[in-house]
Amino acid sequence: MSELPGVGEPIVRAFIMRRERLSRDNEFAGFRVLANPGCQGARRIDDFLDKNHIPHRLVDSTTEECQSLCRRLGIENDDLPALISGDGSIARNPSIFEIARITGLLRQLSSETDEELFCDLAIVGAGPAGLAAAVNAASEGLCTVVLESFAPGGQAGSSSLIENFFGFPTGISGGDLTFRAQLQAYRFGAKFSTPSRALSLAFTEGEHSSAIRIDGSRSVLRSKCVIIATGAQYNKIDAEDLERFEGLGVFYAATPMEAQTCRKAMVFVAGGGNSAGQAAMFLSETAAKVYLVIRGGDLTKSMSSYLSTRVEAQPNIEILRFTEIRRMFGESRLERIEIENTQSGERQMHEAAAVFSMIGARPCTDWLPPEISTDEKGFIRTGAAIADCPAWQNAGRSPYPFETSRPGIFAAGDVRSGSVKRCSAAVGEGSMAIENVHQMLGTYS
């Protein structure tokens, strides 16, 4: 793979301005998603386009606008959800891969005939750690490829407001922060492909010793170094019938899109960490009442002091301590939930327009080979913690701070064992890992 060209600053600025203008344009006639009310497939499409900052509109099939479009374009109810492009082309029941291709997100890393692709650095995951690594690597001239399975931003990208990030005294939404970081990396020449889920990581001899197989691609990405920045996913609430309401009242992110369903309603946020606190504060601006459900009794054990103080002082937020959600009820969408006080055993029914699950996370490491050592919870061990691993016995040097049990493979951000689960910390780790990458690449010179 040849060196990736950068993108000029005027082009990046023009792109940001165009996106902001389109998002404010009520008559926007670009991408439209026609969908039946309550369709989970349409919800996933809407979520995918929204998190990838693709301007679009979701059009309800019961409206005259949608029915008129369907009659004119010959779209049947069985064709929904359907994606209509600005040029009038139609994709019926499209997959996420097809939507990514149509919108330009799924970019070919090379020609379809290439069996192997080559780069200096492959970054798996485009959360804060992966994006920071991409910015630093690309700006320093490394041929950099970033693979993202759904949308850049990770958990941070779903945060409605990050208030303790350096340089933003009034806070910034996670989506805006990570989108700007992606554009910055893109400007320096980093190459992104979304959705591109890494299926496996294997090792061979030679300079490009790491081989990554990508879902939906016949090619193998070979790189000199790899940074694993796949982060972690929120655990699901252990509540009966939860799966039936995912996307229909059960959410794993609190953004303006989800908040629309919570206006003047009763909503529940499950979790006691910063993400849960940020979600509760954001939702309290529009919801009638927000219940913060925590398993323990002390909010300050897992939430930053500045945030827990604000949550406890917010009039329409009530903290339900020693509480868990047990069952969910509703017809076409979530309507009620049953909660239990784990100390008394008492159960209560509550009206609920939405439940936001933010109850801890598990690392996204299932795709990794056994050569990559993890701790008892599945997080990747790095630095001095893996110095006794077999690959380092005859390596002639100690592992670098962010290096894993396999030389040349690094981990940064929430996926790394012992990391501080904060956005700013992940950015710092992604940036510092690039210094370790340079040290490793120096051994090839």
C-alpha positions, 0 to 999 in steps of 0.5 A, a space after each residue: 500500500 502506498 503512502 496515504 495522502 493528506 487532506 487540505 485544511 480548507 476541505 476539512 473546514 468546508 466539510 464541517 460547515 456543509 454537514 452543519 448546514 444540512 443538519 439544520 435544513 428542514 427541507 433537506 432532500 438527501 438520504 431518507 429512510 422510509 420505515 414502519 413505526 417501531 421497526 428495529 431494523 430502521 432504528 439500527 439504520 438510523 443509529 448507524 447513519 446518525 453516529 457516522 454523521 451522515 445527514 438524513 431523515 427518518 420518514 414514518 410510513 404512516 405519513 402522507 409524505 412517505 405514502 406519496 413517495 412509495 406510490 411514486 417510486 413503486 415501493 411496497 410495504 415489504 420493501 421497508 425499511 428503504 433508503 432513498 439517496 439524493 439522486 433518487 436511487 432506492 435500496 430496499 431492505 438494505 444491510 448496514 454494509 450496503 448502506 455504508 457503501 452507498 453513503 461512502 463510509 465503506 471505502 475499499 482499502 485497495 483494489 478487489 484483486 489484492 489478496 494482501 494490503 500493507 501498512 505501517 500501522 493498523 488501528 483496530 477500533 476508532 474510539 478516543 484511544 484509536 482516534 488519538 493514535 490515528 492523529 498522531 501516527 498519520 501526522 508523523 508520516 506513518 501509513 495508517 489504516 483504521 478499522 471500525 466495526 460500526 461507528 467512530 467514537 466508541 462509548 464516548 461518541 454516545 455521551 451527550 456531554 463530556 464536561 471534564 475534557 481538557 480545553 472545553 470549559 463548557 463541555 462538548 458532546 462525545 459525538 462532536 469531539 470524536 467526529 472532529 478527531 476523525 476529520 483531523 486524522 483523515 486530514 493527515 492521511 489516515 485511511 478509515 473503513 466503516 464498518 470493518 470488523 476485525 475477525 482475527 489476528 494472526 502472525 507470520 515472519 517478516 516486517 509486516 508480521 501481523 495479519 488481520 482478516 476483515 469481515 466482508 473483505 477477501 483481502 488480508 491487512 498486513 501491518 508492521 504494528 497493530 494497536 488494539 483499541 476496541 474498547 468495551 461494550 456495556 453489559 446488558 441488564 439482567 431483566 426479563 424481556 429486555 431483548 424485545 425492547 432493544 431500540 424500542 425503549 431500551 437504549 445503550 446511549 443517551 444522545 438527542 436522538 434517544 432523548 426525543 422519546 423521553 420528552 416529559 416522560 419517566 425514564 430510567 438510567 441503570 448504572 453508577 459510573 460517569 456515563 450513567 451520570 452524564 446520561 441522567 443529567 442530559 435526559 433531565 433537561 427534557 424528561 419529566 423525571 429520571 430515575 438513576 438505578 444503582 446496585 450499591 448505596 454510594 454513588 461516589 465510589 464509581 462516579 466523579 465527585 463533580 458529577 455525582 454532586 450535580 446528579 444528587 442536586 438535580 430536582 428531577 433526578 431520583 437515585 434508587 439505591 440497592 435497586 435492580 430492574 427485573 422485568 419489562 412490559 409493553 406492546 409495540 414498545 416499552 411501557 412499564 418496568 418492574 424494579 426490586 430493592 435488593 435489601 428488602 426484596 420489595 418489588 414495584 411497577 413503574 411507568 417507563 418510556 425508556 431504560 438506558 443501560 450503562 451498568 459496566 462493560 466487558 472488553 471487546 477481545 473475543 476475536 483475539 488469538 491466545 497469544 495476546 494475554 488478558 487478565 481474568 476479566 478479559 482486558 489486555 495485559 501490557 508492559 511489565 505485567 507481561 514481561 514473563 510471557 514466552 514471546 519475551 523470554 528471548 526478545 532481547 528487550 523489555 516490552 514497551 509500556 503499551 506493548 502486549 504479550 506479542 512484540 509489535 502488538 499494542 493496546 490502548 484505552 478501555 480494552 487495556 488492563 489497568 486503564 483509567 476508564 475516562 475519555 481523556 485517559 484513553 486519548 492520552 494512551 492512544 497518543 503515547 502508544 505511538 511513541 512505542 510504535 516508533 520505538 518498535 519500527 526503529 528496530 526494523 531500520 
